[in-house]
């Protein structure tokens, strides 16, 4: 248990602060099961990254890319 330090608070203010903190704690505890684990789409395969960095094959963006959608589509093909 931690001590709440409110040097200029009277007893009523101190008790109100305790109730607010307890209510916040209850709300957080109720919310925890509802929170979803967010999966990161980044591929952390270090061997794959090292291979790509050390690889002598250079990949250049094609000249026919005209939009962000074209670029994303090209990246999806290259990233395989």
C-alpha positions as CSV (number, residue, x, y, z in Angstrom):
1,X,0.0,0.0,0.0
2,X,1.3,3.5,-0.9
3,X,0.8,6.7,1.1
4,X,-1.0,9.5,-0.6
5,X,0.8,12.8,0.2
6,X,-1.5,15.8,0.1
7,X,0.2,18.4,2.5
8,X,-2.5,21.1,2.3
9,X,-5.6,18.9,2.1
10,X,-8.1,18.6,4.9
11,X,-9.6,15.2,5.8
12,X,-12.6,15.6,3.5
13,X,-10.3,16.4,0.5
14,X,-8.0,13.5,1.4
15,X,-10.9,11.1,1.5
16,X,-12.3,12.4,-1.7
17,X,-8.9,11.9,-3.4
18,X,-8.8,8.3,-2.1
19,X,-12.3,7.6,-3.5
20,X,-11.4,9.0,-6.9
21,X,-8.2,6.9,-7.0
22,X,-10.1,3.8,-6.0
23,X,-12.8,4.4,-8.7
24,X,-10.0,4.9,-11.3
25,X,-8.4,1.6,-10.3
26,X,-11.7,-0.2,-10.5
27,X,-12.3,1.2,-14.0
28,X,-8.9,0.2,-15.2
29,X,-9.3,-3.3,-13.8
30,X,-12.7,-3.7,-15.5
31,X,-11.2,-2.4,-18.8
32,X,-8.2,-4.8,-18.9
33,X,-10.0,-7.8,-20.3
34,X,-11.6,-5.7,-23.1
35,X,-8.3,-4.4,-24.4
36,X,-7.1,-6.3,-27.5
37,X,-3.5,-7.2,-28.0
38,X,-2.4,-5.2,-31.1
39,X,-0.3,-7.2,-33.4
40,X,2.6,-5.4,-35.1
41,X,2.7,-6.2,-38.8
42,X,6.5,-5.6,-38.9
43,X,8.5,-8.7,-39.7
44,X,11.3,-9.0,-37.1
45,X,13.1,-11.8,-38.8
46,X,16.7,-10.6,-38.3
47,X,18.3,-13.2,-40.6
48,X,16.0,-12.0,-43.4
49,X,16.9,-8.4,-42.8
50,X,20.6,-9.2,-42.7
51,X,20.3,-11.1,-46.0
52,X,18.5,-8.2,-47.6
53,X,21.1,-5.6,-46.4
54,X,24.1,-7.8,-47.5
55,X,22.6,-8.9,-50.8
56,X,24.3,-7.5,-53.8
57,X,21.0,-7.4,-55.8
58,X,19.7,-3.9,-55.9
59,X,16.0,-3.3,-56.2
60,X,14.9,-0.1,-58.0
61,X,11.5,1.3,-58.1
62,X,10.0,0.9,-61.6
63,X,9.3,3.9,-63.8
64,X,5.6,3.1,-64.3
65,X,4.7,3.9,-60.6
66,X,2.2,6.8,-60.8
67,X,0.4,6.7,-57.4
68,X,0.7,5.6,-53.8
69,X,-1.5,2.7,-54.6
70,X,0.8,1.6,-57.5
71,X,3.8,1.9,-55.1
72,X,2.1,-0.2,-52.4
73,X,1.1,-2.9,-54.9
74,X,4.7,-3.0,-56.2
75,X,6.1,-3.2,-52.6
76,X,3.8,-6.1,-51.8
77,X,5.2,-8.0,-54.8
78,X,8.8,-7.2,-53.9
79,X,8.5,-8.0,-50.2
80,X,7.7,-11.6,-50.8
